[in-house]
Structures are given as structure tokens and as C-alpha cells.
């Protein structure tokens, strides 16, 4: 369930950083740091550069986001 007021966007993983951090790029070329949300991060989800992801961002800080994984994909 998305957080209240969160901006939900589609992006592409462009760089895998340490732990569960990723650099994601939006279609408008905006890049930011994102992490895997919830239990998905604990399950060691494998994301590679080029993977399409759904990201939730706070309208107050557009430099960070949270990757939400849909199980039906």
C-alpha cells in the first residue's frame, strides 16, 4: 500500500550500489538513490542495471526513493 502523499513513478535501475541501494533514472533523466522496501530487501532481491522498477518518492525530497516490488510482475 503506497504511503499517503507519495509520488509513484516508473524508473530504470542504472547502477547497483552497496547493500540494497540503487541509482534509478526516470524518463525525464532525473537520477536519484533508491532502496528496496520491506521484506523484499531482506530476501536479497536481484536487481540489475536496465531493470524497470516502480518507485515511491516523497514530494518533499526528490533525491531519494523507495523501490516497491510487485509480486505479479
C-alpha positions in Angstrom: 0.0 0.0 0.0 1.5 3.4 -1.0 2.2 6.0 1.6 -0.2 9.0 1.7 1.1 11.8 -0.5 3.8 9.7 -2.1 4.6 10.2 -5.8 4.6 6.8 -7.6 6.7 6.7 -10.8 8.3 4.2 -13.1 12.1 4.2 -13.5 15.1 2.2 -14.6 17.9 0.9 -12.5 21.2 2.4 -13.9 23.7 1.5 -11.2 23.8 -1.1 -8.4 25.5 0.3 -5.3 26.4 -1.4 -2.0 23.8 -3.3 0.1 20.3 -2.6 -1.2 21.0 0.8 -2.7 20.4 1.6 -6.4 20.7 4.6 -8.6 17.5 5.0 -10.6 16.7 7.1 -13.6 13.3 8.5 -14.5 12.2 9.0 -18.2 12.9 12.8 -17.7 16.6 11.9 -17.0 16.3 12.7 -13.2 18.6 10.4 -11.2 18.3 9.6 -7.5 19.2 7.0 -4.9 16.6 4.3 -4.1 16.4 1.4 -1.7 14.3 -1.8 -1.8 11.3 -1.6 0.5 10.1 -4.0 3.2 10.7 -7.8 3.2 12.0 -7.7 -0.4 15.2 -6.2 0.8 15.7 -8.9 3.3 15.1 -11.6 0.7 18.1 -10.4 -1.4 16.1 -9.4 -4.5 18.4 -9.3 -7.5 18.0 -6.1 -9.5 20.4 -5.4 -12.4 21.1 -2.3 -14.4 18.3 -1.9 -17.0 15.5 -3.4 -14.8 12.3 -1.4 -14.8 11.1 -0.6 -11.2 8.2 1.3 -9.6 9.5 3.9 -7.1 7.7 5.9 -4.4 9.1 9.3 -3.7 8.3 11.9 -1.1 7.1 15.2 -2.6 9.5 16.9 -0.1 12.7 15.1 -1.0 13.1 14.1 -4.7 16.7 12.9 -4.2 15.6 9.6 -2.5 13.1 6.9 -3.3 11.8 3.5 -2.2 11.5 0.6 -4.7 8.3 -1.3 -4.3 8.2 -4.7 -6.0 5.0 -6.0 -7.4 4.7 -9.8 -7.0 2.5 -10.1 -10.1 5.2 -8.9 -12.5 
